[in-house]
Amino acid sequence: MMNKRILHLEFGRHFYGGAKQLEYLVTAENSEHATEHHIACPEGSDLARQLKGAKCKVHPLSYDREIDALVVQRLTTLIDDITPDLIHIHSRHGADVWGAIASRLTGVPAIYTRRTDDNESALSKLKYSQFKAVVSVSEGVKKVVSKRCPDDVLQPVIYPAIDTGEFTFSLDRDWLNKTFSVPDDHKVIANISQLTERKGQGDLILAMRNVLEASDKVTCLIFGEGPQKENYQSMIDRYDLNDHVKLCGFSDNVPRILPNIDVLVHPAYSEGLGSILLQAGATKRMVIACPCGGISEIIKHNETGIHVDVGSPDALGEQIIRALEKSERSEQFGQKLFEWVRDNFNVAEMAKAYDDLYTQVIHDEQNNKEETSSEA
C-alpha cells in the first residue's frame, strides 16, 4: 500500500459541510490507510478546534477571507515545510483559487472537491485546468462541473458520508417545546439551512398559510443565518405568522433537534447534495424537498421522501398537510431514507474512494515526472 502525505485545505470557518466531511475522511483514513494527513485552515475556525488532538496535524493560518492573496505565500511556505504528495482542496472561500496557485508554484499536484451546483463563469475553466481531478459530490454537481472542466482532468463523483452512529438522541419533545416555545399539542416541521434565496425558505413561509388553514396546531422552526433573515421576518410579520413560524438562528444542536420534528422541509432552488438530508436520514425523519442538483440522489420521490416542484408554495403546503395527517406514511418514508443513507453514504466507502483517487493521482504524477526525466 502506498504511503501518502496529504495536505488538505479547508477555509470554511464553521463545522458543517466540507469541514465535517473532512473530519470523517481523516478519521477513517488514519484507521485504515497508510496516509499522513495535514490540514490547513483559518486561525480560530471551528475545524481547528474540532480536530485538535486528532490523528492529523492541523496548521492554522492567518486568513482574511477571499481577498487575502498573501495566503498564497503562507501556503507555499507550509508546502515546502511538510512536502506533501498531494493537495486536496475541500472548499471555496478562496481556497480553490489560492490553493490552485500554490499548487502551481510548488509543483505539488492538487485535487478539488466541489460541493455546490451553482454555475460558474468561463474563467473557471482556467481554474479547473490547474487540478488533476475535480471531484463532484453528486451527479447533479458533475453536470455543472463538466461544462467547464477540461477533458484531461479526472471528474469522479464521490458521495459525502454520514456516520449514523453519531445520531444517538432519542425523542424528547419536552426539551424541544421548552427550548423553542412550541405548544405541547403542535406538530413540528423544520428547515435547517442557510437563510439564502436559493434555499427556498420564502416558499416555506408562504406554504405555511395553507398549512394553517388545514390545522392551526402546527409550528414551523427555521434554523440558520444568512442575508435573507430580515426579509423572511418581514414576510412572517406581513402574514401574521409569528405564533407558528419561528426564525431560530444557527444551531449546533441539529442531532438533538431532528428526532423531535415530524417533517424536514427543504425547498431549495439549487443544492449540491444537501448534508441536512443525510442527517434527516440518520434520524429517520421524513423529507419533502425539490428535486434540484443532487437532492434526487438522496430523496427519491415516493420512495425515500417526497418531491415538490421548485418555487411551488401551494404544492409544498399540500404535501406538508398530507405528511402531517398521515403519520404512518411519514414514518415509512423516514425508515426508507435511513436505509438508503446508511447503505449508500457511509464513511468507509467515501474514504476508500478518496484513497484510491489519491493513489491514482500520485502514481500518475510520478510516472509523468519519470517520463519527462528520461526524455531530457
NORSUL-V568910 format. One record per residue. N is the residue number from 1. RES is the residue in one small letter. SS is DSSP state (hx for helix, st for strand, lp for the rest). PHI is phi in whole degrees, -180 to 180 (* if undefined). PSI is psi in degrees with one decimal (* if undefined). Layout:
n->N res->RES ss->SS phi->PHI psi->PSI
n->N res->RES ss->SS phi->PHI psi->PSI
//
This chain:
n->1 res->m ss->lp phi->* psi->135.1
n->2 res->m ss->lp phi->-71 psi->128.5
n->3 res->n ss->lp phi->-79 psi->133.6
n->4 res->k ss->st phi->-134 psi->147.7
n->5 res->r ss->st phi->-122 psi->117.3
n->6 res->i ss->st phi->-115 psi->132.8
n->7 res->l ss->st phi->-104 psi->118.7
n->8 res->h ss->st phi->-99 psi->136.3
n->9 res->l ss->st phi->-112 psi->117.5
n->10 res->e ss->lp phi->-133 psi->105.1
n->11 res->f ss->lp phi->-99 psi->2.3
n->12 res->g ss->lp phi->-69 psi->145.6
n->13 res->r ss->lp phi->-96 psi->-11.1
n->14 res->h ss->lp phi->-114 psi->155.4
n->15 res->f ss->lp phi->-94 psi->72.5
n->16 res->y ss->lp phi->-155 psi->174.1
n->17 res->g ss->lp phi->61 psi->-125.2
n->18 res->g ss->hx phi->-61 psi->-35.3
n->19 res->a ss->hx phi->-65 psi->-42.8
n->20 res->k ss->hx phi->-66 psi->-39.9
n->21 res->q ss->hx phi->-64 psi->-35.7
n->22 res->l ss->hx phi->-65 psi->-39.6
n->23 res->e ss->hx phi->-61 psi->-46.8
n->24 res->y ss->hx phi->-56 psi->-45.5
n->25 res->l ss->hx phi->-64 psi->-50.7
n->26 res->v ss->hx phi->-71 psi->-29.2
n->27 res->t ss->hx phi->-69 psi->-45.7
n->28 res->a ss->hx phi->-68 psi->-43.0
n->29 res->e ss->hx phi->-63 psi->-41.4
n->30 res->n ss->hx phi->-68 psi->-23.8
n->31 res->s ss->hx phi->-87 psi->-19.4
n->32 res->e ss->hx phi->-126 psi->-18.2
n->33 res->h ss->lp phi->-129 psi->154.4
n->34 res->a ss->lp phi->-84 psi->71.1
n->35 res->t ss->st phi->-130 psi->133.6
n->36 res->e ss->st phi->-103 psi->121.5
n->37 res->h ss->st phi->-107 psi->134.7
n->38 res->h ss->st phi->-123 psi->139.5
n->39 res->i ss->st phi->-126 psi->122.0
n->40 res->a ss->st phi->-101 psi->124.7
n->41 res->c ss->st phi->-149 psi->162.4
n->42 res->p ss->st phi->-65 psi->145.5
n->43 res->e ss->lp phi->-57 psi->135.9
n->44 res->g ss->lp phi->80 psi->2.4
n->45 res->s ss->lp phi->-74 psi->157.2
n->46 res->d ss->hx phi->-60 psi->-35.7
n->47 res->l ss->hx phi->-64 psi->-41.5
n->48 res->a ss->hx phi->-60 psi->-39.3
n->49 res->r ss->hx phi->-74 psi->-40.3
n->50 res->q ss->hx phi->-66 psi->-38.4
n->51 res->l ss->lp phi->-95 psi->6.0
n->52 res->k ss->lp phi->-63 psi->122.9
n->53 res->g ss->lp phi->91 psi->-5.8
n->54 res->a ss->lp phi->-75 psi->170.1
n->55 res->k ss->lp phi->-81 psi->56.0
n->56 res->c ss->lp phi->-157 psi->163.7
n->57 res->k ss->st phi->-103 psi->120.8
n->58 res->v ss->st phi->-99 psi->132.8
n->59 res->h ss->st phi->-121 psi->91.7
n->60 res->p ss->st phi->-67 psi->133.1
n->61 res->l ss->st phi->-118 psi->145.4
n->62 res->s ss->lp phi->-68 psi->126.0
n->63 res->y ss->lp phi->-154 psi->121.9
n->64 res->d ss->lp phi->-107 psi->66.0
n->65 res->r ss->hx phi->61 psi->-163.1
n->66 res->e ss->hx phi->-66 psi->-21.8
n->67 res->i ss->hx phi->-82 psi->-5.2
n->68 res->d ss->lp phi->-86 psi->80.9
n->69 res->a ss->lp phi->-66 psi->-21.7
n->70 res->l ss->lp phi->-66 psi->-14.0
n->71 res->v ss->hx phi->-64 psi->-22.4
n->72 res->v ss->hx phi->-61 psi->-43.6
n->73 res->q ss->hx phi->-63 psi->-41.0
n->74 res->r ss->hx phi->-65 psi->-38.1
n->75 res->l ss->hx phi->-69 psi->-43.8
n->76 res->t ss->hx phi->-65 psi->-36.2
n->77 res->t ss->hx phi->-64 psi->-43.8
n->78 res->l ss->hx phi->-63 psi->-42.0
n->79 res->i ss->hx phi->-63 psi->-42.6
n->80 res->d ss->hx phi->-63 psi->-34.3
n->81 res->d ss->hx phi->-72 psi->-44.0
n->82 res->i ss->hx phi->-99 psi->-12.4
n->83 res->t ss->lp phi->45 psi->65.0
n->84 res->p ss->lp phi->-72 psi->158.1
n->85 res->d ss->lp phi->-82 psi->-23.6
n->86 res->l ss->st phi->-157 psi->146.7
n->87 res->i ss->st phi->-109 psi->129.3
n->88 res->h ss->st phi->-117 psi->114.8
n->89 res->i ss->st phi->-97 psi->125.0
n->90 res->h ss->lp phi->-107 psi->-9.4
n->91 res->s ss->lp phi->-145 psi->169.9
n->92 res->r ss->lp phi->-89 psi->-111.8
n->93 res->h ss->lp phi->53 psi->26.8
n->94 res->g ss->lp phi->93 psi->-18.1
n->95 res->a ss->hx phi->-63 psi->-33.9
n->96 res->d ss->hx phi->-65 psi->-41.3
n->97 res->v ss->hx phi->-76 psi->-53.9
n->98 res->w ss->hx phi->-68 psi->-35.3
n->99 res->g ss->hx phi->-66 psi->-39.2
n->100 res->a ss->hx phi->-63 psi->-40.7
n->101 res->i ss->hx phi->-66 psi->-44.0
n->102 res->a ss->hx phi->-63 psi->-38.1
n->103 res->s ss->hx phi->-61 psi->-45.6
n->104 res->r ss->hx phi->-66 psi->-40.6
n->105 res->l ss->hx phi->-67 psi->-35.1
n->106 res->t ss->hx phi->-96 psi->-14.2
n->107 res->g ss->lp phi->78 psi->9.8
n->108 res->v ss->lp phi->-89 psi->126.1
n->109 res->p ss->lp phi->-65 psi->151.1
n->110 res->a ss->st phi->-134 psi->149.7
n->111 res->i ss->st phi->-124 psi->160.0
n->112 res->y ss->st phi->-135 psi->132.0
n->113 res->t ss->st phi->-100 psi->119.4
n->114 res->r ss->st phi->-100 psi->129.0
n->115 res->r ss->lp phi->-114 psi->-6.0
n->116 res->t ss->lp phi->-118 psi->157.6
n->117 res->d ss->lp phi->-111 psi->17.0
n->118 res->d ss->lp phi->-76 psi->147.8
n->119 res->n ss->lp phi->-72 psi->148.6
n->120 res->e ss->lp phi->-117 psi->164.9
n->121 res->s ss->lp phi->-76 psi->171.2
n->122 res->a ss->lp phi->-61 psi->-22.7
n->123 res->l ss->lp phi->-65 psi->-21.2
n->124 res->s ss->hx phi->-63 psi->-23.1
n->125 res->k ss->hx phi->-62 psi->-38.1
n->126 res->l ss->hx phi->-65 psi->-42.4
n->127 res->k ss->hx phi->-62 psi->-49.2
n->128 res->y ss->hx phi->-61 psi->-30.8
n->129 res->s ss->lp phi->-67 psi->-15.3
n->130 res->q ss->lp phi->-81 psi->-12.3
n->131 res->f ss->lp phi->-100 psi->151.1
n->132 res->k ss->lp phi->-81 psi->-26.2
n->133 res->a ss->st phi->-152 psi->142.8
n->134 res->v ss->st phi->-119 psi->111.1
n->135 res->v ss->st phi->-89 psi->130.8
n->136 res->s ss->st phi->-103 psi->143.1
n->137 res->v ss->lp phi->-86 psi->-1.4
n->138 res->s ss->lp phi->-162 psi->164.6
n->139 res->e ss->hx phi->-65 psi->-32.4
n->140 res->g ss->hx phi->-61 psi->-42.3
n->141 res->v ss->hx phi->-68 psi->-38.7
n->142 res->k ss->hx phi->-62 psi->-34.3
n->143 res->k ss->hx phi->-59 psi->-36.2
n->144 res->v ss->hx phi->-77 psi->-45.0
n->145 res->v ss->hx phi->-60 psi->-43.8
n->146 res->s ss->hx phi->-64 psi->-19.6
n->147 res->k ss->hx phi->-71 psi->-27.1
n->148 res->r ss->hx phi->-116 psi->-20.8
n->149 res->c ss->lp phi->-81 psi->130.3
n->150 res->p ss->lp phi->-60 psi->149.8
n->151 res->d ss->lp phi->-66 psi->-25.0
n->152 res->d ss->lp phi->-85 psi->1.7
n->153 res->v ss->lp phi->-97 psi->130.9
n->154 res->l ss->st phi->-61 psi->140.4
n->155 res->q ss->lp phi->-134 psi->63.9
n->156 res->p ss->lp phi->-78 psi->159.5
n->157 res->v ss->st phi->-106 psi->122.5
n->158 res->i ss->lp phi->-127 psi->114.3
n->159 res->y ss->lp phi->-68 psi->143.8
n->160 res->p ss->lp phi->-63 psi->172.8
n->161 res->a ss->lp phi->-131 psi->166.9
n->162 res->i ss->lp phi->-147 psi->141.3
n->163 res->d ss->lp phi->-96 psi->100.1
n->164 res->t ss->hx phi->-62 psi->-21.3
n->165 res->g ss->hx phi->-69 psi->-15.1
n->166 res->e ss->hx phi->-76 psi->-17.0
n->167 res->f ss->lp phi->-98 psi->84.7
n->168 res->t ss->lp phi->-106 psi->-3.5
n->169 res->f ss->lp phi->-72 psi->140.8
n->170 res->s ss->lp phi->-106 psi->179.8
n->171 res->l ss->lp phi->-59 psi->129.2
n->172 res->d ss->lp phi->-152 psi->70.8
n->173 res->r ss->hx phi->-67 psi->-26.8
n->174 res->d ss->hx phi->-60 psi->-42.7
n->175 res->w ss->hx phi->-63 psi->-48.4
n->176 res->l ss->hx phi->-61 psi->-46.0
n->177 res->n ss->hx phi->-62 psi->-42.8
n->178 res->k ss->hx phi->-71 psi->-39.0
n->179 res->t ss->hx phi->-69 psi->-37.1
n->180 res->f ss->hx phi->-119 psi->18.0
n->181 res->s ss->lp phi->55 psi->51.8
n->182 res->v ss->lp phi->-101 psi->127.7
n->183 res->p ss->lp phi->-58 psi->144.8
n->184 res->d ss->lp phi->-62 psi->-28.3
n->185 res->d ss->lp phi->-96 psi->11.4
n->186 res->h ss->lp phi->-92 psi->146.7
n->187 res->k ss->st phi->-87 psi->155.4
n->188 res->v ss->st phi->-126 psi->126.3
n->189 res->i ss->st phi->-111 psi->156.8
n->190 res->a ss->st phi->-145 psi->153.8
n->191 res->n ss->st phi->-130 psi->132.9
n->192 res->i ss->st phi->-130 psi->102.9
n->193 res->s ss->lp phi->-172 psi->168.4
n->194 res->q ss->lp phi->-64 psi->145.0
n->195 res->l ss->lp phi->-86 psi->76.8
n->196 res->t ss->lp phi->-124 psi->160.1
n->197 res->e ss->hx phi->-60 psi->-37.8
n->198 res->r ss->hx phi->-72 psi->-14.5
n->199 res->k ss->hx phi->-83 psi->-11.2
n->200 res->g ss->lp phi->79 psi->16.1
n->201 res->q ss->hx phi->-62 psi->-26.7
n->202 res->g ss->hx phi->-60 psi->-38.8
n->203 res->d ss->hx phi->-66 psi->-36.3
n->204 res->l ss->hx phi->-66 psi->-42.0
n->205 res->i ss->hx phi->-62 psi->-43.6
n->206 res->l ss->hx phi->-64 psi->-39.3
n->207 res->a ss->hx phi->-64 psi->-30.0
n->208 res->m ss->hx phi->-63 psi->-22.6
n->209 res->r ss->hx phi->-62 psi->-43.8
n->210 res->n ss->hx phi->-72 psi->-37.8
n->211 res->v ss->hx phi->-59 psi->-43.3
n->212 res->l ss->hx phi->-74 psi->-21.3
n->213 res->e ss->hx phi->-69 psi->-32.4
n->214 res->a ss->hx phi->-79 psi->-36.0
n->215 res->s ss->lp phi->-159 psi->131.7
n->216 res->d ss->lp phi->-92 psi->7.6
n->217 res->k ss->lp phi->-103 psi->54.8
n->218 res->v ss->st phi->-137 psi->135.5
n->219 res->t ss->st phi->-120 psi->136.5
n->220 res->c ss->st phi->-111 psi->120.1
n->221 res->l ss->st phi->-106 psi->123.9
n->222 res->i ss->st phi->-114 psi->115.3
n->223 res->f ss->st phi->-106 psi->135.4
n->224 res->g ss->lp phi->141 psi->166.9
n->225 res->e ss->lp phi->-125 psi->159.9
n->226 res->g ss->lp phi->162 psi->176.7
n->227 res->p ss->lp phi->-67 psi->-16.1
n->228 res->q ss->lp phi->-92 psi->5.0
n->229 res->k ss->hx phi->-57 psi->-49.2
n->230 res->e ss->hx phi->-66 psi->-39.3
n->231 res->n ss->hx phi->-63 psi->-43.0
n->232 res->y ss->hx phi->-67 psi->-37.4
n->233 res->q ss->hx phi->-66 psi->-36.1
n->234 res->s ss->hx phi->-63 psi->-39.5
n->235 res->m ss->hx phi->-64 psi->-43.6
n->236 res->i ss->hx phi->-61 psi->-42.8
n->237 res->d ss->hx phi->-65 psi->-44.2
n->238 res->r ss->hx phi->-61 psi->-39.3
n->239 res->y ss->lp phi->-98 psi->12.1
n->240 res->d ss->lp phi->55 psi->51.8
n->241 res->l ss->lp phi->-110 psi->8.7
n->242 res->n ss->lp phi->-60 psi->-28.1
n->243 res->d ss->lp phi->-76 psi->-11.8
n->244 res->h ss->lp phi->-127 psi->-19.4
n->245 res->v ss->st phi->-123 psi->121.5
n->246 res->k ss->st phi->-126 psi->127.6
n->247 res->l ss->st phi->-86 psi->111.7
n->248 res->c ss->st phi->-99 psi->-2.2
n->249 res->g ss->st phi->76 psi->-176.8
n->250 res->f ss->lp phi->-73 psi->142.5
n->251 res->s ss->lp phi->-136 psi->135.7
n->252 res->d ss->lp phi->-97 psi->17.5
n->253 res->n ss->lp phi->-106 psi->23.7
n->254 res->v ss->hx phi->-56 psi->-42.9
n->255 res->p ss->hx phi->-60 psi->-26.2
n->256 res->r ss->hx phi->-86 psi->-31.4
n->257 res->i ss->hx phi->-71 psi->-47.2
n->258 res->l ss->hx phi->-56 psi->-43.8
n->259 res->p ss->lp phi->-63 psi->-14.3
n->260 res->n ss->lp phi->-101 psi->0.5
n->261 res->i ss->lp phi->-100 psi->162.8
n->262 res->d ss->lp phi->-92 psi->-38.5
n->263 res->v ss->st phi->-147 psi->138.1
n->264 res->l ss->st phi->-98 psi->129.6
n->265 res->v ss->st phi->-115 psi->126.3
n->266 res->h ss->st phi->-135 psi->78.6
n->267 res->p ss->lp phi->-88 psi->49.6
n->268 res->a ss->lp phi->-70 psi->148.7
n->269 res->y ss->lp phi->-87 psi->-25.4
n->270 res->s ss->lp phi->-152 psi->148.4
n->271 res->e ss->lp phi->-166 psi->126.9
n->272 res->g ss->lp phi->-62 psi->-49.7
n->273 res->l ss->lp phi->-151 psi->-57.0
n->274 res->g ss->lp phi->108 psi->87.1
n->275 res->s ss->hx phi->-64 psi->-29.5
n->276 res->i ss->hx phi->-65 psi->-26.7
n->277 res->l ss->hx phi->-70 psi->-36.2
n->278 res->l ss->hx phi->-66 psi->-40.0
n->279 res->q ss->hx phi->-67 psi->-37.2
n->280 res->a ss->hx phi->-62 psi->-40.9
n->281 res->g ss->hx phi->-63 psi->-40.7
n->282 res->a ss->hx phi->-62 psi->-25.0
n->283 res->t ss->lp phi->-108 psi->8.7
n->284 res->k ss->lp phi->62 psi->37.2
n->285 res->r ss->lp phi->-92 psi->144.2
n->286 res->m ss->st phi->-73 psi->144.9
n->287 res->v ss->st phi->-125 psi->135.5
n->288 res->i ss->st phi->-114 psi->123.9
n->289 res->a ss->st phi->-149 psi->167.5
n->290 res->c ss->lp phi->-95 psi->138.5
n->291 res->p ss->lp phi->-81 psi->59.4
n->292 res->c ss->lp phi->-108 psi->159.2
n->293 res->g ss->lp phi->54 psi->-128.0
n->294 res->g ss->lp phi->-97 psi->6.7
n->295 res->i ss->hx phi->-59 psi->-40.7
n->296 res->s ss->hx phi->-69 psi->-8.9
n->297 res->e ss->hx phi->-83 psi->-10.8
n->298 res->i ss->lp phi->-111 psi->-53.3
n->299 res->i ss->lp phi->-95 psi->105.0
n->300 res->k ss->lp phi->-100 psi->125.5
n->301 res->h ss->st phi->-58 psi->127.9
n->302 res->n ss->lp phi->63 psi->15.9
n->303 res->e ss->lp phi->-123 psi->-62.2
n->304 res->t ss->lp phi->-113 psi->9.5
n->305 res->g ss->st phi->164 psi->-164.9
n->306 res->i ss->st phi->-127 psi->137.3
n->307 res->h ss->st phi->-98 psi->144.9
n->308 res->v ss->lp phi->-130 psi->152.0
n->309 res->d ss->lp phi->-64 psi->146.8
n->310 res->v ss->lp phi->-60 psi->136.1
n->311 res->g ss->lp phi->70 psi->35.3
n->312 res->s ss->lp phi->-126 psi->77.0
n->313 res->p ss->hx phi->-60 psi->-36.7
n->314 res->d ss->hx phi->-65 psi->-45.6
n->315 res->a ss->hx phi->-65 psi->-37.0
n->316 res->l ss->hx phi->-62 psi->-45.0
n->317 res->g ss->hx phi->-61 psi->-40.9
n->318 res->e ss->hx phi->-61 psi->-42.0
n->319 res->q ss->hx phi->-72 psi->-33.9
n->320 res->i ss->hx phi->-64 psi->-45.8
n->321 res->i ss->hx phi->-58 psi->-46.4
n->322 res->r ss->hx phi->-64 psi->-41.8
n->323 res->a ss->hx phi->-63 psi->-40.1
n->324 res->l ss->hx phi->-73 psi->-31.9
n->325 res->e ss->hx phi->-77 psi->-29.4
n->326 res->k ss->lp phi->-112 psi->75.5
n->327 res->s ss->hx phi->-66 psi->-34.8
n->328 res->e ss->hx phi->-64 psi->-41.7
n->329 res->r ss->hx phi->-62 psi->-42.2
n->330 res->s ss->hx phi->-63 psi->-40.4
n->331 res->e ss->hx phi->-64 psi->-37.3
n->332 res->q ss->hx phi->-65 psi->-42.1
n->333 res->f ss->hx phi->-62 psi->-41.7
n->334 res->g ss->hx phi->-61 psi->-40.8
n->335 res->q ss->hx phi->-66 psi->-42.7
n->336 res->k ss->hx phi->-65 psi->-38.0
n->337 res->l ss->hx phi->-66 psi->-41.5
n->338 res->f ss->hx phi->-57 psi->-46.7
n->339 res->e ss->hx phi->-64 psi->-40.1
n->340 res->w ss->hx phi->-66 psi->-44.8
n->341 res->v ss->hx phi->-66 psi->-44.6
n->342 res->r ss->hx phi->-58 psi->-40.9
n->343 res->d ss->hx phi->-86 psi->-22.2
n->344 res->n ss->hx phi->-119 psi->-8.1
n->345 res->f ss->lp phi->-132 psi->46.6
n->346 res->n ss->lp phi->-94 psi->156.3
n->347 res->v ss->hx phi->-65 psi->-40.6
n->348 res->a ss->hx phi->-61 psi->-42.4
n->349 res->e ss->hx phi->-68 psi->-40.0
n->350 res->m ss->hx phi->-63 psi->-45.1
n->351 res->a ss->hx phi->-63 psi->-40.9
n->352 res->k ss->hx phi->-65 psi->-40.7
n->353 res->a ss->hx phi->-62 psi->-42.4
n->354 res->y ss->hx phi->-70 psi->-38.2
n->355 res->d ss->hx phi->-62 psi->-41.5
n->356 res->d ss->hx phi->-64 psi->-40.1
n->357 res->l ss->hx phi->-67 psi->-43.4
n->358 res->y ss->hx phi->-55 psi->-48.9
n->359 res->t ss->hx phi->-60 psi->-44.0
n->360 res->q ss->hx phi->-63 psi->-46.9
n->361 res->v ss->hx phi->-66 psi->-44.4
n->362 res->i ss->hx phi->-64 psi->-42.6
n->363 res->h ss->hx phi->-62 psi->-45.2
n->364 res->d ss->hx phi->-63 psi->-38.7
n->365 res->e ss->hx phi->-66 psi->-41.5
n->366 res->q ss->hx phi->-63 psi->-42.3
n->367 res->n ss->hx phi->-63 psi->-41.4
n->368 res->n ss->hx phi->-62 psi->-41.3
n->369 res->k ss->hx phi->-66 psi->-39.0
n->370 res->e ss->hx phi->-66 psi->-40.5
n->371 res->e ss->hx phi->-67 psi->-42.0
n->372 res->t ss->hx phi->-64 psi->-39.0
n->373 res->s ss->hx phi->-66 psi->-41.3
n->374 res->s ss->hx phi->-69 psi->-34.1
n->375 res->e ss->hx phi->-69 psi->-32.4
n->376 res->a ss->lp phi->-72 psi->*
//
